[in-house]
């Protein structure tokens, strides 16, 4: 009843609804690009496993090299203008890809450059966005707000891959990317219409950027709850990205699946993320936040082993891929929603940007390493063996939370961040 009451309160929150609407459109577009960008490299430019690893790495490299700086900048500036500028910038960058394809000047090196710039703007957007939400809604509404936004991501995972696969097959991969560019423009417009005024940023010329970066990292590493979340999520992301770097090559090569069918697998699997999103709040209320933050990554690890086992008759391979997507789709939003809400709840408002950036530096900074590792392993030990290595790593991620105080946490804390501020 409490869950429904807070959810209905958000549905009457006009500014949150604007943010939610814009993100819902943008996330569908991003899922199209999730398929279209690697297919552009594979089908249009005949990229190798190593090049696919580089393409994945450059998109997340900014989180590793710029993440801590961006956290400081976000805490010194208003968040809404950052969100708008990042959306518009990403739209313009994505439009470059079909333009180069049309003029027959597209090369894999250009995809690397566009990927790096897209990753940089995504870093600015994500840090500002995670810091903006706690200032827009009440802290006790964070789980429900994050659940609604995750629901949009789930819908995007259902609609986007199917749409992306069909568009790639009908219009070519570079042209399909235009959909994502338009979705970023829609997101920018929706954020422009938000009426809530951000509190003025207090400027102190004596502040030292390096000192502020250390402050954010020190809080993440020194807090046992944040440290466990960072370790678990980083292990999941490192291993998952090593696996998914070669996933498309595995599907198109070893399993000989068509783009539309691969998109359908993602879309059907995406339906389970809706279930996982709906279960995130109630499951944590029923069984406890800590137990769910242990059980969900454990489920994800088990699901990932089904991918390298896919083989034999096409129907068997597809069913195993679908099963992996479904289990992954249920487990990941349960974990993501509860860990993000916990992070936001225990972090002081003045440190949101730095802590979020420090977390992204750790949990997303490992992703380019995973991409390079996946590409390297795929080129040396083989595609299926690389999938097995990634699955093994993912299956160990839950140990971070199991050995931390989070295991005894029954509910999301409320008010700690405010007191700490």
C-alpha positions in Angstrom: 0.0 0.0 0.0 2.9 2.4 0.9 4.6 1.5 -2.4 1.4 2.3 -4.4 0.9 5.5 -2.5 4.3 6.8 -3.3 4.1 5.7 -6.9 0.8 7.5 -7.3 2.4 10.6 -5.8 5.1 10.5 -8.5 2.4 10.2 -11.2 1.0 13.5 -9.9 4.5 15.2 -10.0 4.6 17.2 -13.3 8.3 17.8 -13.3 9.1 14.1 -12.7 6.7 13.1 -15.4 8.5 15.4 -17.9 11.8 13.8 -17.0 10.3 10.3 -17.2 8.7 11.0 -20.5 11.9 12.3 -22.1 13.9 9.4 -20.8 11.4 6.9 -21.9 11.7 8.1 -25.5 15.5 8.4 -25.3 15.9 4.9 -23.9 14.0 3.3 -26.8 16.3 5.1 -29.2 19.4 4.0 -27.3 18.3 0.4 -27.6 18.1 0.8 -31.3 21.7 2.1 -31.4 22.7 -0.7 -29.1 22.1 -3.0 -32.0 22.7 -0.6 -34.9 26.2 0.6 -33.9 27.8 -2.8 -33.6 26.0 -3.9 -36.7 27.4 -0.9 -38.5 30.9 -2.1 -37.6 30.2 -5.7 -38.4 28.1 -5.5 -41.5 29.2 -2.2 -43.1 32.9 -2.2 -42.0 33.6 -5.9 -41.5 35.1 -5.3 -38.0 37.1 -8.0 -36.3 36.7 -9.2 -32.7 39.6 -7.0 -31.6 38.0 -3.9 -33.4 34.7 -4.7 -31.7 36.5 -4.7 -28.4 38.1 -1.3 -29.1 34.7 0.1 -30.2 33.1 -1.0 -26.9 36.1 0.3 -24.9 36.2 3.8 -26.4 32.6 4.4 -25.5 33.3 3.8 -21.8 36.8 5.1 -21.7 35.7 8.6 -20.6 34.2 7.0 -17.4 37.7 5.8 -16.5 39.7 8.8 -17.5 37.3 11.7 -17.0 34.8 10.4 -14.5 36.2 12.0 -11.3 36.7 15.4 -13.0 33.1 15.4 -14.3 31.8 14.7 -10.8 33.5 17.8 -9.5 32.2 19.9 -12.4 28.7 18.7 -11.9 28.7 19.6 -8.2 29.9 23.1 -9.2 27.2 23.7 -11.9 23.5 23.5 -12.2 22.5 20.0 -13.4 19.6 20.7 -15.8 21.7 22.7 -18.4 24.2 19.9 -18.4 21.5 17.4 -19.2 20.1 19.5 -22.0 23.6 20.1 -23.6 24.5 16.5 -23.4 21.3 15.4 -25.1 21.7 17.8 -27.9 25.4 17.0 -28.4 24.7 13.2 -28.6 22.0 13.8 -31.2 24.4 15.8 -33.4 27.1 13.2 -33.0 24.9 10.3 -34.0 23.7 12.1 -37.1 27.4 12.1 -38.3 27.3 8.3 -38.7 24.5 8.1 -41.4 26.0 11.2 -43.1 29.4 9.6 -43.4 27.7 6.3 -44.6 25.8 8.3 -47.2 28.9 10.0 -48.5 30.8 6.7 -48.4 33.5 8.1 -46.0 32.7 6.0 -43.0 35.6 4.1 -41.5 36.1 2.1 -38.3 38.5 4.8 -37.0 35.7 7.4 -37.3 33.3 5.1 -35.3 36.0 5.0 -32.6 36.1 8.8 -32.4 32.3 9.2 -32.4 32.0 6.4 -29.8 34.5 8.2 -27.5 32.7 11.6 -27.8 29.3 9.9 -27.2 30.7 8.3 -24.1 32.0 11.6 -22.8 28.6 13.2 -23.2 26.9 10.2 -21.7 29.2 10.5 -18.7 28.2 14.2 -18.2 24.5 13.3 -18.6 24.6 10.3 -16.2 26.4 12.0 -13.4 24.2 15.1 -13.6 21.0 12.9 -14.0 21.8 10.7 -10.9 22.5 13.9 -8.9 19.4 15.8 -10.3 16.8 13.2 -9.4 17.3 13.4 -5.6 16.8 17.1 -5.8 13.6 16.7 -7.8 11.7 14.1 -5.6 11.8 13.2 -1.9 14.3 10.6 -0.7 11.6 8.1 0.3 10.4 8.2 -3.3 13.8 7.3 -4.8 13.1 3.6 -5.1 9.8 4.3 -6.8 11.2 7.0 -9.1 14.2 4.8 -10.0 11.7 1.9 -10.6 9.6 4.0 -13.0 12.7 5.1 -14.9 14.0 1.5 -15.0 10.6 0.5 -16.3 11.1 2.9 -19.2 14.5 1.2 -19.8 12.7 -2.1 -19.7 10.1 -1.0 -22.3 13.0 0.3 -24.4 14.7 -3.1 -24.2 11.4 -4.7 -25.4 10.7 -2.2 -28.2 14.2 -1.0 -29.1 16.0 -4.3 -30.2 13.0 -5.5 -32.3 12.7 -2.1 -33.9 16.5 -1.9 -34.3 16.9 -5.3 -35.8 14.1 -4.6 -38.3 15.5 -1.2 -39.2 19.0 -2.6 -39.7 17.6 -5.3 -42.0 15.4 -2.9 -43.9 17.3 0.4 -44.0 20.9 -0.6 -43.1 22.5 0.0 -39.6 23.8 3.6 -40.1 20.3 4.8 -41.1 18.7 3.1 -38.1 20.9 5.3 -35.8 18.9 8.4 -36.8 16.1 7.1 -34.6 18.3 7.5 -31.5 19.4 11.0 -32.6 15.8 12.1 -32.7 15.1 10.5 -29.3 17.9 12.6 -27.7 16.3 15.7 -29.1 13.0 14.7 -27.6 14.7 14.2 -24.2 16.3 17.6 -24.4 13.0 19.3 -25.1 11.3 17.5 -22.2 14.0 18.5 -19.7 13.8 22.1 -21.0 10.1 22.2 -19.8 10.9 21.2 -16.2 9.7 24.0 -14.0 11.5 23.2 -10.8 14.3 25.7 -9.9 17.6 24.3 -8.8 19.1 25.9 -5.7 22.0 28.2 -6.6 25.4 26.6 -6.5 27.6 28.0 -3.8 30.9 29.0 -5.3 34.1 28.9 -3.4 37.2 29.8 -5.4 39.4 28.2 -2.8 38.1 24.7 -3.6 40.6 22.4 -5.0 39.4 20.0 -7.7 41.9 17.2 -6.8 40.8 17.5 -3.1 37.1 17.3 -4.1 37.8 14.2 -6.3 39.6 12.6 -3.3 36.7 13.4 -1.1 34.2 11.5 -3.4 36.5 8.5 -3.8 37.3 8.5 -0.1 33.6 8.3 0.8 32.9 5.5 -1.7 35.9 3.4 -0.6 35.6 4.2 3.1 31.9 3.5 3.4 31.4 -0.3 3.6 28.0 -0.1 1.9 29.2 1.9 -1.0 32.4 -0.2 -1.2 30.4 -3.4 -1.5 28.1 -2.0 -4.1 31.0 -0.7 -6.1 32.9 -4.0 -6.0 29.8 -6.1 -6.9 28.7 -3.8 -9.8 32.3 -3.5 -11.1 32.7 -7.3 -11.2 29.4 -7.7 -13.0 30.2 -5.0 -15.5 33.8 -6.1 -16.2 32.7 -9.7 -16.8 29.5 -8.9 -18.7 31.2 -6.5 -21.1 33.9 -9.1 -21.9 31.1 -11.5 -22.7 28.9 -9.1 -24.7 31.9 -7.8 -26.7 31.8 -11.1 -28.6 28.1 -11.8 -28.2 27.1 -10.3 -31.6 30.0 -12.1 -33.3 28.8 -15.3 -31.6 25.2 -14.9 -32.7 26.0 -13.9 -36.3 28.9 -16.2 -36.8 28.8 -19.4 -34.6 25.0 -19.5 -34.5 24.3 -17.9 -37.9 21.4 -15.9 -36.6 19.9 -13.0 -38.7 19.8 -9.4 -37.3 16.0 -9.4 -37.0 16.1 -12.7 -35.0 18.8 -11.4 -32.7 16.7 -8.3 -32.2 13.7 -10.5 -31.4 15.8 -12.4 -28.8 16.7 -9.1 -27.1 13.1 -7.9 -27.3 11.5 -11.0 -25.8 14.2 -11.1 -23.1 13.5 -7.4 -22.5 10.0 -8.3 -21.4 11.5 -9.9 -18.3 13.1 -6.6 -17.3 9.6 -5.3 -16.9 8.9 -8.0 -14.4 12.2 -7.4 -12.7 11.4 -3.7 -12.5 8.0 -4.3 -11.0 9.5 -6.7 -8.5 12.4 -4.5 -7.3 10.5 -2.5 -4.7 8.0 -5.1 -3.4 10.7 -7.9 -3.3 13.0 -5.7 -1.3 10.1 -4.8 1.1 9.2 -8.5 1.5 12.6 -10.2 1.7 14.8 -7.3 2.6 17.1 -5.0 0.6 20.3 -6.9 1.6 19.0 -10.4 0.6 17.8 -9.1 -2.8 21.2 -7.4 -3.4 22.7 -10.8 -2.9 20.2 -12.9 -4.7 19.9 -10.8 -7.9 23.6 -10.8 -8.9 23.7 -14.5 -8.1 20.8 -15.1 -10.5 22.6 -13.0 -13.2 25.7 -15.1 -12.9 23.8 -18.3 -13.3 21.9 -17.0 -16.3 25.1 -16.0 -18.1 26.4 -19.6 -18.3 23.5 -20.4 -20.6 25.0 -18.3 -23.4 28.1 -20.3 -24.1 26.0 -23.5 -23.8 23.8 -22.4 -26.8 24.4 -24.5 -29.8 23.2 -27.5 -31.7 19.8 -27.1 -33.5 18.9 -23.5 -34.0 15.7 -23.8 -31.9 17.8 -25.1 -28.9 20.3 -22.2 -29.3 17.6 -19.6 -29.5 15.8 -21.1 -26.4 19.0 -21.0 -24.4 19.7 -17.4 -25.4 16.2 -16.4 -24.5 16.4 -18.1 -21.1 19.6 -16.2 -20.4 18.1 -12.9 -21.4 15.0 -13.6 -19.3 16.9 -14.5 -16.1 19.3 -11.6 -16.7 16.4 -9.3 -17.3 14.8 -10.2 -14.0 17.9 -10.0 -11.9 19.6 -6.9 -13.2 16.8 -4.3 -12.6 16.2 -5.7 -9.1 19.9 -5.2 -8.3 20.3 -1.8 -10.1 17.2 -0.1 -8.7 18.0 -1.1 -5.1 21.7 -0.4 -5.2 21.2 3.0 -6.9 18.5 4.0 -4.4 20.7 2.9 -1.5 23.6 5.0 -2.9 21.4 8.1 -3.4 19.8 7.7 0.1 23.1 7.5 2.1 25.0 10.2 0.1 24.9 13.8 1.3 23.3 16.2 -1.3 26.4 18.3 -1.6 28.4 15.2 -2.5 26.0 13.6 -4.9 27.9 14.6 -8.1 31.3 13.5 -6.7 30.0 10.2 -5.2 28.1 9.3 -8.4 31.1 10.1 -10.5 33.4 8.1 -8.2 31.0 5.2 -8.4 30.8 5.5 -12.2 34.6 5.8 -12.4 34.8 2.4 -10.6 31.8 0.5 -12.0 31.8 1.8 -15.5 35.5 2.5 -15.7 36.1 -1.2 -15.8 33.8 -1.7 -18.8 36.4 -0.6 -21.5 38.8 -2.9 -19.8 36.2 -5.7 -20.1 35.7 -4.8 -23.8 39.4 -5.0 -24.5 39.7 -8.2 -22.6 36.8 -9.7 -24.5 38.2 -8.7 -27.8 41.7 -10.0 -26.9 40.3 -13.3 -25.6 38.0 -13.7 -28.5 40.9 -13.3 -30.9 43.1 -15.8 -29.0 41.2 -18.5 -27.1 38.0 -18.3 -29.2 34.5 -16.8 -29.0 32.7 -19.5 -27.0 35.6 -19.8 -24.5 35.5 -16.0 -24.0 31.8 -16.3 -23.2 32.5 -18.9 -20.5 35.2 -16.7 -18.9 32.8 -13.8 -18.8 30.1 -16.0 -17.2 32.5 -17.3 -14.6 33.4 -13.7 -13.5 29.8 -12.7 -13.3 28.9 -15.6 -11.1 31.4 -14.4 -8.4 30.1 -10.8 -8.2 27.5 -11.4 -5.4 30.4 -12.3 -2.9 31.1 -8.6 -2.4 27.6 -8.0 -1.0 27.5 -11.3 0.9 30.6 -10.3 2.9 29.4 -6.7 3.7 27.0 -5.2 6.2 24.4 -4.9 3.4 23.5 -8.5 3.9 21.7 -7.5 7.1 19.9 -4.5 5.6 16.2 -4.9 5.7 15.0 -1.6 4.2 16.3 1.4 2.4 17.6 4.1 4.9 15.8 7.4 4.9 17.3 10.7 6.2 20.9 9.6 6.5 22.1 11.7 3.6 20.3 14.8 4.9 21.8 14.3 8.3 25.2 13.8 6.9 25.0 16.9 4.8 
